[in-house]
């Protein structure tokens, strides 16, 4: 209880004690007076003290009841605090609360109805980063790898390389890592694969010492948790439920042995590598028998199990608790970890060098159509990459929803956030500029643009921030591409609008005012366009993947929904991605999958050059090209059947490595 609470309760206590004292004294003296009158045979008059004592009793009872209510409700409880791992100072919690027991967690989760929860559609609609290099080796090879969103924050991928080794996590063989050694001439030597038992790999990291796999471990369960009855039951004969648990393995590059593993009781939603710290974000859900985050570490064949303490779990009174989201930081030198968690909603993750932002989407019932609709709860955790510590920092509720991580951007002390509508004529697309309070867990809105972003009922399809500019694409029938000036954070201004049929789901900045966009044409086939972001109303050039033949054709690319599938380097002047095409005609279907590389030069008359097409041979629908990496003038493209290398200097296929042999 804080000082004000102590004073108020003390005053109420004194009033109650005084009233009680006066009632007792009056009763005693009234009894003595009655006895005196009877002894002296004096006439006895009705005393007004009974009514007075009744009033005093009511005052005393009300005072006691008020004090009890104040204590029980915690109105004057001491403010909870959290240590800011960046500044080392304490911050007062005004929005979040710390859990003290399992009862706190269960009460919060049981108090909320999850039936209103429906997250945004899968896919990133992403607008790309400027930094895209995996990094260079000591030999200073020219390498283009994972298309990272933020500089110095490495994202996981299905293909990783450092120029000497290429590691491929084939999604069609999720228990296997394919390894390739790159010689001085760029030729590949296929090494023995690493095969895991009862473990599916979703993505990987590659460091100087380790290959890090992110995935899930599974096992068939002979008993299962019956949610309806809250008990464990025997599985039916012939049917065994499968238990999936998120797991990260740290594998030695030299020996291919697993030197360390950490397993959770939830599924890993996102992961990042910053310096020598691995960050895992995973969810456990309200339906699970054990909601508390649990970690099982495996090192030298020894398992150590631990559970996150209650004081490291936060919740918010006004936010529904659909799941429990945990932020875990693992030091790859010492294999020590730190973690915090919160009850709420969690969908999209944006990570900078010093912070993790988690956004969640929920529906809030309004009062007479006011203050209701789609809401986004945004939560910030601060990171200290030197100590490996994680700490909750701030949160805010915004109108609308966030589609993906590219809707958020941190720049010069401000967080810029775009929120979209869901085809609702009464809603607006918005661009917020937020600033974190230094002493509490609040965000302040320092700037807001809520008019002019999209025409009626157009929702935001993609967002990209770069320094003082934001590029926002909206869509319903046409694709407006807005350029917004954010040089004055308190006064965002739209300075340009481009319209075209279809829309872009991905934009990449190639230079001052120069953008390349990948997206859908008006027939929902794949297209790539070049834009100038100021003083233009149309794209300056577009390449369509459809042809002029009478047959019906359809094209699709994973790059439309996953920015890591794009290989891009403005410095080297290219952008590439895999495209699958299906053509229907002459009573037959033709399917192909290839990697397309476009050379880009805004100084030439033809900005987008005709693509280099790197084909992979295969039977109908039995293969798909996944992605590529670039090392010293050679594109290495990967499918589930083969690796095809293309040499830029000779303009020819250099090598094909069969993955099925």
C-alpha positions as CSV (number, residue, x, y, z in Angstrom):
1,X,0.0,0.0,0.0
2,X,1.3,3.4,-0.9
3,X,1.7,6.5,1.5
4,X,-1.7,8.0,0.5
5,X,-3.4,4.7,1.1
6,X,-1.9,4.4,4.5
7,X,-3.0,8.0,5.4
8,X,-6.6,7.4,4.1
9,X,-7.0,4.1,5.9
10,X,-5.5,5.5,9.1
11,X,-8.0,8.4,9.0
12,X,-10.9,6.1,8.4
13,X,-9.7,3.9,11.2
14,X,-9.5,6.9,13.6
15,X,-13.1,7.9,12.7
16,X,-14.3,4.4,13.2
17,X,-12.5,4.1,16.6
18,X,-13.9,7.5,17.7
19,X,-17.4,6.7,16.7
20,X,-17.2,3.3,18.4
21,X,-15.7,4.9,21.6
22,X,-18.5,7.5,21.7
23,X,-21.2,4.8,21.3
24,X,-19.7,2.7,24.2
25,X,-19.3,5.7,26.5
26,X,-22.9,6.8,25.8
27,X,-24.3,3.4,26.4
28,X,-22.4,3.1,29.8
29,X,-23.6,6.6,31.0
30,X,-27.1,5.9,29.8
31,X,-27.2,2.7,31.9
32,X,-25.9,4.6,35.0
33,X,-28.5,7.3,34.5
34,X,-31.3,4.8,34.3
35,X,-30.0,3.1,37.5
36,X,-29.8,6.5,39.2
37,X,-33.3,7.4,38.3
38,X,-34.7,4.1,39.5
39,X,-32.8,4.3,42.8
40,X,-34.1,7.8,43.5
41,X,-37.6,7.0,42.2
42,X,-37.3,9.8,39.7
43,X,-39.5,9.8,36.5
44,X,-37.6,8.2,33.5
45,X,-37.8,10.1,30.2
46,X,-37.1,8.5,26.8
47,X,-33.6,9.1,25.9
48,X,-32.7,10.5,22.4
49,X,-29.4,8.6,22.7
50,X,-30.9,5.5,21.0
51,X,-31.4,7.4,17.8
52,X,-28.1,9.0,18.2
53,X,-26.3,5.7,18.7
54,X,-28.1,4.3,15.7
55,X,-26.7,7.1,13.5
56,X,-23.3,6.6,15.0
57,X,-23.5,2.9,14.3
58,X,-24.4,3.5,10.7
59,X,-21.5,5.9,10.3
60,X,-19.1,3.4,11.9
61,X,-20.3,0.5,9.8
62,X,-20.0,2.6,6.6
63,X,-16.5,3.7,7.6
64,X,-15.4,0.2,8.2
65,X,-17.0,-1.0,5.0
66,X,-15.3,1.7,3.0
67,X,-11.9,0.9,4.5
68,X,-12.5,-2.8,3.7
69,X,-13.4,-2.1,0.1
70,X,-10.3,0.1,-0.4
71,X,-8.1,-2.6,1.0
72,X,-9.6,-5.5,-1.0
73,X,-9.7,-3.6,-4.3
74,X,-6.1,-2.5,-3.9
75,X,-6.9,1.2,-4.7
76,X,-4.0,2.3,-2.7
77,X,-1.6,-0.6,-3.5
78,X,2.0,0.4,-4.0
79,X,2.7,0.9,-7.7
80,X,4.5,-2.0,-9.3
81,X,7.8,-1.3,-11.1
82,X,10.0,-3.0,-13.7
83,X,13.7,-2.5,-14.3
84,X,14.6,-1.0,-17.6
85,X,17.4,-3.1,-18.9
86,X,18.6,-0.3,-21.2
87,X,18.8,2.5,-18.7
88,X,19.0,0.6,-15.4
89,X,16.2,2.7,-14.0
90,X,12.8,1.6,-12.6
91,X,9.6,2.3,-14.5
92,X,6.2,2.5,-12.9
93,X,3.6,0.1,-14.2
94,X,0.4,1.9,-15.0
95,X,-1.0,-0.4,-17.7
96,X,0.5,-3.8,-16.9
97,X,0.3,-5.8,-13.7
98,X,2.6,-8.6,-12.5
99,X,1.1,-11.9,-11.7
100,X,1.6,-13.2,-8.2
101,X,0.1,-16.6,-8.4
102,X,-1.5,-19.2,-10.7
103,X,-4.8,-17.9,-9.6
104,X,-4.1,-14.5,-11.0
105,X,-3.3,-16.1,-14.4
106,X,-6.3,-18.4,-14.5
107,X,-8.7,-15.6,-13.3
108,X,-7.5,-13.4,-16.1
109,X,-7.7,-16.1,-18.8
110,X,-11.1,-17.3,-17.6
111,X,-12.5,-13.8,-17.5
112,X,-12.1,-13.2,-21.2
113,X,-14.1,-14.6,-24.1
114,X,-11.8,-15.6,-27.0
115,X,-14.7,-15.9,-29.4
116,X,-14.1,-12.5,-30.8
117,X,-10.5,-13.2,-31.7
118,X,-9.6,-13.5,-35.4
119,X,-6.1,-12.6,-36.5
120,X,-5.2,-11.0,-39.8
121,X,-4.7,-13.2,-42.8
122,X,-1.3,-15.0,-43.1
123,X,1.3,-13.4,-45.3
124,X,3.4,-10.4,-44.8
125,X,2.4,-7.9,-47.5
126,X,5.9,-6.7,-46.8
127,X,7.8,-3.7,-47.9
128,X,11.5,-4.5,-47.9
129,X,14.5,-3.5,-45.9
130,X,17.6,-1.7,-47.2
131,X,20.0,-4.2,-45.6
132,X,20.0,-7.6,-47.2
133,X,23.5,-9.1,-46.8
134,X,24.1,-12.2,-44.7
135,X,27.5,-10.7,-44.1
136,X,30.9,-11.3,-45.6
137,X,33.6,-13.8,-44.7
138,X,37.3,-13.0,-44.0
139,X,37.9,-13.4,-47.7
140,X,35.5,-10.6,-48.4
141,X,33.3,-12.5,-50.8
142,X,30.3,-10.7,-52.3
143,X,27.4,-12.4,-50.7
144,X,23.6,-11.7,-50.9
145,X,21.5,-13.8,-48.6
146,X,18.5,-13.3,-46.3
147,X,16.4,-10.3,-46.9
148,X,16.5,-8.9,-43.3
149,X,14.0,-6.3,-42.2
150,X,16.3,-4.4,-39.9
151,X,20.0,-3.9,-40.2
152,X,22.0,-6.0,-37.6
153,X,19.0,-8.1,-36.8
154,X,19.3,-11.5,-38.6
155,X,16.1,-13.3,-39.5
156,X,15.9,-17.1,-39.9
157,X,15.6,-18.6,-43.4
158,X,15.5,-21.9,-45.2
159,X,18.9,-21.2,-46.9
160,X,21.9,-19.7,-45.2
161,X,25.5,-19.2,-46.3
162,X,28.7,-17.5,-45.3
163,X,30.3,-18.0,-48.7
164,X,32.1,-21.2,-47.8
165,X,29.2,-23.3,-46.6
166,X,25.5,-23.4,-47.7
167,X,22.9,-24.9,-45.5
168,X,19.4,-25.8,-46.9
169,X,16.4,-26.7,-44.8
170,X,14.1,-28.4,-47.4
171,X,10.5,-27.9,-46.4
172,X,9.5,-31.1,-48.3
173,X,12.0,-33.1,-46.1
174,X,11.6,-31.1,-42.8
175,X,13.7,-33.5,-40.7
176,X,16.8,-33.0,-42.9
177,X,19.5,-30.4,-43.3
178,X,21.4,-30.4,-46.7
179,X,25.0,-29.1,-46.5
180,X,27.1,-27.9,-49.4
181,X,30.8,-26.9,-49.5
182,X,31.6,-24.0,-51.9
183,X,35.1,-24.2,-53.5
184,X,37.2,-21.4,-54.8
185,X,35.6,-21.7,-58.3
186,X,32.1,-21.7,-56.9
187,X,31.4,-25.4,-57.4
188,X,29.4,-27.2,-54.8
189,X,30.3,-30.4,-53.0
190,X,27.4,-32.1,-51.4
191,X,28.2,-33.2,-47.8
192,X,26.5,-35.8,-45.6
193,X,23.1,-34.4,-44.5
194,X,22.1,-34.0,-40.9
195,X,19.0,-35.9,-40.1
196,X,17.0,-35.3,-36.9
197,X,14.7,-37.8,-35.1
198,X,11.0,-36.7,-34.5
199,X,11.9,-33.1,-35.2
200,X,10.7,-30.8,-38.0
201,X,12.9,-27.8,-39.1
202,X,11.1,-24.6,-40.1
203,X,14.1,-22.3,-40.5
204,X,17.8,-21.9,-39.6
205,X,20.6,-19.5,-38.7
206,X,24.3,-19.9,-39.5
207,X,27.0,-18.5,-37.4
208,X,30.8,-18.9,-37.3
209,X,30.6,-21.8,-34.9
210,X,27.0,-23.2,-35.2
211,X,24.1,-24.1,-37.3
212,X,21.0,-23.2,-35.4
213,X,17.7,-25.0,-36.2
214,X,14.3,-23.6,-35.3
215,X,11.4,-26.1,-35.3
216,X,9.2,-28.4,-33.3
217,X,9.7,-31.8,-31.7
218,X,6.8,-34.2,-31.8
219,X,5.7,-37.4,-30.2
220,X,2.6,-39.6,-30.3
221,X,0.7,-39.5,-27.1
222,X,-1.0,-42.6,-25.6
223,X,-3.0,-40.3,-23.3
224,X,-4.4,-36.8,-24.1
225,X,-5.8,-33.9,-22.2
226,X,-9.6,-33.9,-22.3
227,X,-10.4,-30.2,-22.2
228,X,-14.1,-30.7,-21.6
229,X,-13.6,-32.7,-18.4
230,X,-10.2,-31.3,-17.4
231,X,-8.6,-34.8,-17.1
232,X,-6.1,-37.0,-19.0
233,X,-7.7,-39.8,-20.9
234,X,-6.5,-42.8,-22.8
235,X,-6.3,-42.4,-26.6
236,X,-8.7,-44.3,-28.8
237,X,-7.3,-47.5,-30.4
238,X,-5.7,-46.6,-33.8
239,X,-5.7,-42.9,-33.0
240,X,-2.9,-41.2,-31.1
241,X,-2.8,-37.4,-30.7
242,X,0.5,-35.8,-31.4
243,X,2.3,-33.4,-29.0
244,X,4.2,-30.6,-30.6
245,X,6.8,-28.5,-28.7
246,X,8.9,-25.7,-30.0
247,X,12.6,-26.5,-30.0
248,X,15.8,-24.8,-31.0
249,X,19.0,-26.9,-31.6
250,X,22.5,-25.5,-31.6
251,X,24.6,-27.8,-33.9
252,X,28.4,-27.7,-34.2
253,X,29.6,-26.8,-37.7
254,X,32.6,-29.0,-37.2
255,X,31.2,-32.2,-35.7
256,X,27.5,-31.8,-36.6
257,X,26.7,-32.8,-33.0
258,X,23.9,-31.0,-31.1
259,X,25.8,-29.1,-28.4
260,X,22.7,-27.5,-26.8
261,X,18.9,-27.6,-27.1
262,X,16.1,-25.7,-25.5
263,X,12.6,-26.9,-25.7
264,X,9.4,-25.1,-24.7
265,X,5.8,-26.1,-24.0
266,X,4.6,-23.7,-26.8
267,X,5.2,-23.3,-30.5
268,X,7.9,-20.8,-31.6
269,X,6.3,-17.9,-33.4
270,X,9.3,-15.8,-34.4
271,X,13.1,-15.8,-33.9
272,X,15.9,-13.4,-34.4
273,X,19.7,-13.4,-34.0
274,X,21.4,-10.2,-32.7
275,X,25.1,-10.3,-32.1
276,X,25.5,-13.6,-30.1
277,X,22.0,-13.6,-28.7
278,X,19.2,-15.8,-30.0
279,X,15.7,-14.5,-29.3
280,X,12.7,-16.8,-29.4
281,X,9.1,-15.7,-29.2
282,X,6.6,-18.4,-28.5
283,X,3.0,-18.8,-27.5
284,X,1.2,-21.1,-25.1
285,X,-2.6,-21.1,-25.3
286,X,-5.4,-21.0,-22.8
287,X,-6.7,-24.5,-23.8
288,X,-3.4,-26.1,-22.7
289,X,-3.2,-28.1,-19.5
290,X,-0.1,-26.3,-18.4
291,X,-0.1,-22.6,-19.4
292,X,3.0,-21.5,-17.6
293,X,6.1,-21.2,-19.9
294,X,8.3,-24.2,-19.4
295,X,11.9,-24.6,-20.6
296,X,13.8,-27.9,-21.0
297,X,17.5,-27.4,-21.6
298,X,19.6,-30.3,-22.9
299,X,23.3,-30.2,-22.7
300,X,25.8,-33.0,-22.5
301,X,22.8,-35.4,-22.5
302,X,21.5,-33.8,-19.2
303,X,18.0,-32.3,-19.1
304,X,17.2,-29.4,-16.8
305,X,13.6,-28.2,-16.6
306,X,12.5,-24.9,-15.3
307,X,9.3,-22.8,-15.2
308,X,9.1,-19.0,-15.6
309,X,8.4,-17.4,-12.2
310,X,5.1,-15.6,-11.7
311,X,6.8,-12.2,-11.2
312,X,8.1,-12.4,-14.8
313,X,4.6,-12.7,-16.2
314,X,2.5,-9.6,-16.9
315,X,-1.2,-9.0,-17.8
316,X,-3.5,-6.1,-18.7
317,X,-6.9,-5.5,-17.1
318,X,-8.6,-4.3,-20.3
319,X,-6.9,-6.6,-22.8
320,X,-8.3,-10.1,-23.5
321,X,-6.0,-13.0,-22.7
322,X,-6.0,-15.3,-25.7
323,X,-2.6,-16.7,-25.1
324,X,0.6,-16.3,-23.1
325,X,3.5,-14.9,-25.1
326,X,7.1,-15.5,-23.9
327,X,10.2,-13.5,-25.0
328,X,13.3,-15.6,-24.4
329,X,16.9,-14.4,-24.9
330,X,19.6,-17.1,-25.2
331,X,23.3,-16.2,-25.0
332,X,25.2,-18.5,-27.5
333,X,28.5,-18.2,-25.6
334,X,27.3,-19.2,-22.2
335,X,23.9,-20.9,-23.0
336,X,22.3,-18.8,-20.3
337,X,18.8,-17.4,-20.9
338,X,16.5,-14.7,-19.6
339,X,12.8,-14.5,-20.3
340,X,9.6,-12.6,-19.6
341,X,6.0,-13.2,-20.7
342,X,2.6,-11.6,-20.8
343,X,-1.1,-12.6,-21.1
344,X,-2.8,-11.0,-24.1
345,X,-3.0,-11.2,-27.8
346,X,0.1,-11.7,-30.1
347,X,0.3,-11.9,-33.8
348,X,3.1,-9.9,-35.4
349,X,6.7,-9.4,-34.2
350,X,8.9,-6.4,-35.1
351,X,12.5,-6.5,-33.7
352,X,15.2,-3.8,-33.6
353,X,18.7,-3.9,-32.2
354,X,17.3,-2.9,-28.8
355,X,13.7,-3.8,-28.6
356,X,11.0,-6.4,-29.5
357,X,7.5,-5.1,-30.4
358,X,4.6,-7.6,-30.3
359,X,1.2,-6.6,-31.7
360,X,-2.1,-8.4,-31.2
361,X,-5.5,-7.9,-32.8
362,X,-8.9,-8.2,-31.0
363,X,-12.4,-7.0,-31.4
364,X,-13.8,-4.6,-28.8
365,X,-17.6,-4.1,-28.3
366,X,-18.5,-0.5,-28.4
367,X,-21.2,1.5,-26.6
368,X,-23.9,2.7,-29.1
369,X,-21.3,2.3,-31.9
370,X,-18.7,4.4,-30.1
371,X,-15.2,3.2,-29.2
372,X,-15.8,-0.2,-30.6
373,X,-14.3,-2.1,-33.5
374,X,-10.9,-3.6,-34.3
375,X,-8.2,-2.9,-31.9
376,X,-4.4,-3.5,-31.8
377,X,-2.6,-4.0,-28.5
378,X,1.1,-3.1,-29.0
379,X,3.6,-4.3,-26.4
380,X,7.3,-3.3,-26.2
381,X,10.1,-5.3,-24.6
382,X,13.6,-3.8,-24.3
383,X,16.7,-5.8,-25.0
384,X,20.2,-5.5,-23.6
385,X,22.4,-7.4,-26.0
386,X,25.4,-7.1,-23.8
387,X,23.8,-8.7,-20.7
388,X,21.2,-10.7,-22.6
389,X,18.4,-9.3,-20.4
390,X,14.8,-8.7,-21.5
391,X,12.4,-6.4,-19.8
392,X,8.8,-5.2,-20.4
393,X,8.8,-1.5,-21.2
394,X,5.5,-0.1,-22.5
395,X,2.1,-0.8,-24.2
396,X,-0.7,1.0,-26.0
397,X,-4.1,0.2,-27.6
398,X,-4.6,1.5,-31.2
399,X,-7.6,1.6,-33.5
400,X,-7.4,-0.8,-36.5
401,X,-5.1,-3.8,-36.9
402,X,-1.5,-4.4,-38.0
403,X,-1.1,-6.9,-40.8
404,X,2.6,-7.7,-40.4
405,X,6.0,-6.5,-38.9
406,X,6.5,-3.9,-41.7
407,X,3.6,-1.9,-40.3
408,X,5.9,-0.9,-37.5
409,X,9.2,1.1,-37.6
410,X,11.4,2.7,-35.0
411,X,13.4,5.8,-35.9
412,X,15.1,8.5,-33.8
413,X,13.2,7.8,-30.6
414,X,9.8,7.4,-32.3
415,X,7.8,4.3,-33.1
416,X,5.8,4.7,-36.4
417,X,2.8,2.4,-36.7
418,X,0.3,2.0,-39.6
419,X,-3.1,0.4,-38.8
420,X,-5.7,-0.8,-41.3
421,X,-9.4,-1.3,-41.5
422,X,-11.1,-4.5,-42.5
423,X,-13.3,-3.4,-45.4
424,X,-15.3,-1.2,-43.0
425,X,-16.8,2.0,-44.5
426,X,-16.9,3.6,-41.0
427,X,-13.3,3.0,-40.2
428,X,-10.1,4.8,-41.3
429,X,-6.6,3.8,-42.1
430,X,-4.2,5.5,-39.7
431,X,-0.5,6.3,-39.2
432,X,0.6,6.8,-35.6
433,X,3.8,8.4,-34.3
434,X,4.4,7.2,-30.8
435,X,6.9,8.1,-28.1
436,X,7.7,5.9,-25.0
437,X,7.4,7.6,-21.6
438,X,10.7,7.4,-19.7
439,X,9.2,6.8,-16.2
440,X,6.0,4.7,-16.9
441,X,4.9,1.9,-19.2
442,X,3.0,4.4,-21.4
443,X,3.2,5.4,-25.1
444,X,2.2,8.9,-26.0
445,X,0.7,9.7,-29.4
446,X,2.8,12.6,-30.7
447,X,1.5,12.5,-34.3
448,X,-1.5,11.0,-36.1
449,X,-2.5,10.9,-39.8
450,X,-6.1,9.5,-40.1
451,X,-7.4,11.2,-43.3
452,X,-6.4,10.5,-46.8
453,X,-4.7,7.1,-46.5
454,X,-6.8,5.2,-49.0
455,X,-10.2,5.8,-50.6
456,X,-13.4,4.6,-48.9
457,X,-13.3,0.9,-47.8
458,X,-9.7,0.5,-49.0
459,X,-7.5,-1.3,-46.6
460,X,-3.7,-1.1,-46.3
461,X,-1.9,-3.9,-48.1
462,X,1.7,-3.1,-47.4
463,X,3.9,-0.5,-45.6
464,X,7.5,0.5,-45.8
465,X,9.3,3.1,-43.7
466,X,12.6,4.6,-44.6
467,X,14.0,7.4,-42.4
468,X,11.6,10.4,-42.7
469,X,9.3,8.7,-45.3
470,X,6.6,6.1,-45.2
471,X,5.3,4.3,-48.3
472,X,1.8,2.9,-47.9
473,X,-0.2,0.8,-50.4
474,X,-4.0,0.5,-50.1
475,X,-6.3,-1.5,-52.3
476,X,-9.9,-2.3,-53.2
477,X,-10.2,-1.8,-57.0
478,X,-6.9,0.1,-57.7
479,X,-3.6,0.4,-56.0
480,X,-2.8,3.8,-54.6
481,X,0.8,4.1,-53.4
482,X,1.1,7.0,-50.9
483,X,4.4,8.7,-50.0
484,X,4.2,10.3,-46.6
485,X,6.6,12.9,-45.2
486,X,7.4,12.2,-41.5
487,X,10.1,14.8,-41.0
488,X,7.8,16.5,-38.5
489,X,6.7,13.6,-36.3
490,X,3.7,15.6,-35.0
491,X,2.5,16.4,-38.5
492,X,2.7,13.6,-41.1
493,X,1.8,14.8,-44.6
494,X,0.9,12.9,-47.8
495,X,3.2,14.3,-50.5
496,X,2.5,11.9,-53.5
497,X,0.0,9.4,-54.7
498,X,0.4,6.8,-57.5
499,X,-2.4,4.7,-58.9
500,X,-2.3,1.5,-61.0
501,X,-4.5,-1.7,-61.5
502,X,-3.8,-4.4,-59.0
503,X,-1.5,-3.7,-56.0
504,X,2.0,-4.2,-54.6
505,X,2.6,-6.4,-51.7
506,X,6.3,-5.6,-51.4
507,X,8.4,-2.5,-52.1
508,X,12.1,-2.1,-52.0
509,X,13.9,1.2,-52.0
510,X,16.6,1.3,-54.8
511,X,17.7,4.9,-54.3
512,X,16.5,8.4,-53.6
513,X,12.8,8.4,-54.6
514,X,13.3,5.0,-56.5
515,X,11.2,2.0,-55.6
516,X,10.7,-1.5,-57.0
517,X,7.4,-3.2,-56.2
518,X,6.3,-6.8,-56.4
519,X,2.6,-7.7,-56.3
520,X,-0.6,-8.7,-58.2
521,X,-1.8,-7.3,-61.5
522,X,-5.5,-6.8,-62.1
523,X,-5.9,-10.5,-62.9
524,X,-4.1,-11.5,-59.7
525,X,-1.1,-12.7,-61.6
526,X,2.4,-11.7,-60.5
527,X,3.9,-8.4,-61.7
528,X,7.0,-6.2,-60.8
529,X,6.9,-2.4,-61.2
530,X,9.3,0.5,-60.9
531,X,8.2,3.8,-59.2
532,X,9.4,7.2,-58.5
533,X,8.0,8.2,-55.1
534,X,7.5,11.9,-55.8
535,X,6.0,14.0,-58.5
536,X,4.5,11.0,-60.4
537,X,1.0,9.5,-60.6
538,X,1.8,6.3,-62.4
539,X,4.4,3.5,-62.2
540,X,7.2,4.3,-64.7
541,X,7.6,0.6,-65.8
542,X,5.9,-2.8,-65.2
543,X,6.8,-6.3,-66.1
544,X,3.9,-8.8,-66.2
545,X,4.4,-12.6,-65.8
546,X,1.3,-13.3,-68.0
547,X,1.8,-13.8,-71.7
548,X,-0.3,-12.9,-74.8
549,X,-1.1,-16.5,-75.7
550,X,-4.8,-17.4,-75.9
551,X,-4.5,-20.1,-73.2
552,X,-5.4,-19.2,-69.7
553,X,-2.4,-18.8,-67.4
554,X,-1.9,-18.1,-63.7
555,X,1.3,-17.3,-61.8
556,X,2.1,-17.2,-58.1
557,X,5.2,-16.4,-56.0
558,X,5.9,-17.0,-52.3
559,X,7.7,-13.6,-52.4
560,X,4.2,-12.0,-52.4
561,X,3.7,-13.3,-48.8
562,X,7.3,-13.8,-47.4
563,X,10.0,-11.2,-47.8
564,X,12.7,-13.7,-47.0
565,X,12.0,-15.5,-50.3
566,X,13.3,-12.4,-52.2
567,X,17.0,-12.0,-53.1
568,X,17.8,-8.3,-53.5
569,X,20.8,-6.0,-53.7
570,X,20.4,-2.4,-54.8
571,X,24.3,-2.1,-54.7
572,X,24.6,-5.0,-57.3
573,X,21.5,-3.8,-59.1
574,X,19.2,-6.9,-59.0
575,X,16.1,-8.4,-57.4
576,X,15.1,-12.1,-57.8
577,X,12.4,-14.5,-56.6
578,X,10.8,-17.8,-57.6
579,X,7.6,-17.9,-59.6
580,X,5.4,-20.9,-60.4
581,X,3.2,-20.7,-63.5
582,X,0.3,-22.9,-64.7
583,X,-1.1,-22.7,-68.3
584,X,-4.3,-24.3,-69.4
585,X,-4.8,-25.0,-73.1
586,X,-5.2,-27.7,-75.7
587,X,-6.8,-30.0,-73.2
588,X,-3.7,-30.1,-71.0
589,X,-2.0,-28.3,-68.2
590,X,1.5,-27.1,-68.2
591,X,3.3,-26.3,-64.9
592,X,6.7,-24.7,-64.4
593,X,8.7,-23.3,-61.5
594,X,11.8,-21.1,-62.0
595,X,13.9,-18.5,-60.3
596,X,13.7,-15.1,-62.0
597,X,16.5,-12.5,-61.7
598,X,15.8,-8.9,-62.8
599,X,18.6,-6.4,-63.3
600,X,17.5,-3.0,-62.3
601,X,18.9,0.4,-63.5
602,X,16.9,3.6,-63.1
603,X,19.3,5.4,-65.3
604,X,18.6,3.3,-68.4
605,X,15.6,3.6,-70.7
606,X,14.5,0.0,-69.8
607,X,14.7,0.1,-66.0
608,X,13.6,-3.5,-65.5
609,X,15.6,-5.7,-67.8
610,X,14.3,-9.0,-69.2
611,X,14.8,-11.6,-66.5
612,X,17.4,-14.3,-66.2
613,X,15.2,-17.5,-65.9
614,X,16.8,-20.3,-63.9
615,X,14.7,-23.5,-64.5
616,X,14.6,-26.6,-62.5
617,X,13.5,-29.7,-64.3
618,X,10.8,-31.9,-62.8
619,X,7.5,-33.6,-63.3
620,X,4.2,-31.8,-63.0
621,X,3.6,-30.4,-59.5
622,X,6.3,-32.5,-58.0
623,X,8.7,-29.7,-57.3
624,X,8.8,-26.0,-56.6
625,X,11.8,-23.6,-56.5
626,X,12.2,-22.2,-53.0
627,X,14.8,-19.4,-53.1
628,X,18.4,-18.5,-53.9
629,X,21.6,-17.0,-52.6
630,X,24.3,-15.1,-54.4
631,X,28.1,-15.7,-54.0
632,X,30.7,-13.9,-56.2
633,X,28.7,-13.7,-59.4
634,X,26.9,-17.1,-59.0
635,X,23.2,-17.6,-58.2
636,X,22.5,-20.8,-56.3
637,X,18.8,-21.7,-56.6
638,X,17.1,-24.4,-54.5
639,X,14.1,-26.6,-55.0
640,X,13.1,-29.9,-53.3
641,X,14.7,-31.8,-56.2
642,X,18.0,-30.0,-56.9
643,X,20.4,-27.1,-56.6
644,X,21.0,-25.2,-59.9
645,X,23.9,-22.8,-60.1
646,X,23.9,-20.0,-62.6
647,X,27.1,-18.1,-63.6
648,X,26.5,-14.5,-64.5
649,X,29.8,-14.0,-66.3
650,X,29.1,-16.9,-68.8
651,X,25.3,-16.5,-68.8
652,X,24.8,-20.2,-68.4
653,X,24.0,-23.0,-66.0
654,X,27.1,-23.9,-64.2
655,X,26.2,-26.9,-62.1
656,X,23.2,-29.0,-61.1
657,X,23.3,-31.0,-57.9
658,X,20.6,-33.7,-57.4
659,X,19.2,-33.8,-53.9
660,X,17.4,-37.2,-54.3
661,X,20.5,-39.2,-55.0
